[in-house]
Amino acid sequence: MFLSVFEVFKIGIGPSSSHTMGPMSAANRFLALLASSEWPRPAGAVVSHLRVSLHGSLAFTGVGHASDRAVILGLAGERPDTVDPDRMDAIIADIRQKGAVEPPGHPSYAFDCEADVIFNRKEPLPGHANGMTFYALNADGAILLRQVYYSVGGGFVLTDTELTAWKDAKDFPAGESDEGTIPFPFRSAAEMLDMAKRSGLTIAAMKRANEEARMTRGELDAGLDALWDAMHGCINRGLKGEGVLPGGLNVRRRAGQLYDKLSRAKLSNQFDPLMANDWLSMFAMAVNEENAAGGRVVTAPTNGAAGVVPATLRYFREFQNTGGKEATRDFLLTAAAIGGIIKTNASISGAEVGCQGEVGSASAMAAAGLAAAMGGTPEQVENAAEIALEHHLGMTCDPIAGLVQVPCIERNALGAVKAVTAASLALKGDGTHFVPLDNCIETMRQTGNDMHEKYKETSTGGLAVNVVDC
């Protein structure tokens, strides 16, 4: 199942792709459905009131992930890629005062920000841990339209029927659903390596050919450059950020202070064998501190893991890069190819498989991208991804107080360090290794299925219950 680089990487807002961006996008989709003729509106019926119920992981950690705020903003017509983070508080305050949302192109709908966002912790929806039910009611409170959506990770949102079709698509024979639409329809790492061998192309070149089957080269390059600009800008904003992150844990931003120390050491030529790790960690922490503050980020492949790929790419550009824009584009295309394989065959959702699916996937993507940008063969690239993912297997998702702060920020830093280490190890070999990437991905899927729900983004186990959230 083909996933574009622009589906793997999305520009949005923090703190969570599945719990913030997903619910906002679901609200956008519900508004579009309301305005369409694609539902059986009773004769003379008028929608006057909206309501939403959050289920599963969204119910347990929705407040910490700002899921309620995201739904409210989405029903007001705001979108993850265009909403102004500096205006969100004012928009919500206006809705609270009016008791209504007024999305563009729609009438005013009654909406009580407290009563009409329901955190239903008792009734999980059957399709996925991140379920939502949107309701449109008439003036008497009768339900005119009910629609279920699932936020399946990385900002992807599916209806209940779409989710069933998506799961069925995973059962297609390899490449069947993409035959005839893209030149290299690989669904696994083994297929990817086989196609690279037969074509003589790199992974980035095959991914580029797939993308250019649906857009022009100019459009693709402009989009890739925009992704890097957004990542780079997020790092820079994070390095300038100060103070305490919102949410009540009183976590202080550290990236800016670390940047000052490392910059002084660099200028004075002070040698420190750990400095490479420090720069990587700093870049990743800058992104995830910005994400925790609700700022503009790029899902890579999720918000909770948004710091790994940008940190690794920024480190490459500042300390290794000799390839200019093309090397950066190859990095992103290769990373997206690996991310697409992982999402197709396992998951990138912490609510489904724990943090191995978020930071683990991001580390594998970053390792592959770095190996490719540094001239690695397809076999070395696949090896780099496998090394990085293998050493995240079993990682739980247990954010304290449901906030994407502890341990998430530092996990991104270590994910970036592992990515660079994995790429370095792979590039020093010939690509031959014991565990294929596909087997590692399948192991992650099985481990996630076996993992208890309390360790999958519900904040009911692990660090979330063993550290006082004060």
Helices and strands as residue ranges (DSSP letters): H 5-8, E 10-13, I 17-21, H 22-35, E 49-56, H 57-61, H 67-75, H 88-98, E 100-101, E 109-110, E 117-120, E 130-137, E 143-153, E 156-159, H 160-169, G 176-178, H 189-199, H 203-212, H 217-240, H 255-267, H 275-292, E 296-299, H 308-319, H 324-345, H 350-353, G 355-357, H 359-373, H 378-390, G 400-402, H 408-427, H 437-450, G 453-455, H 463-466
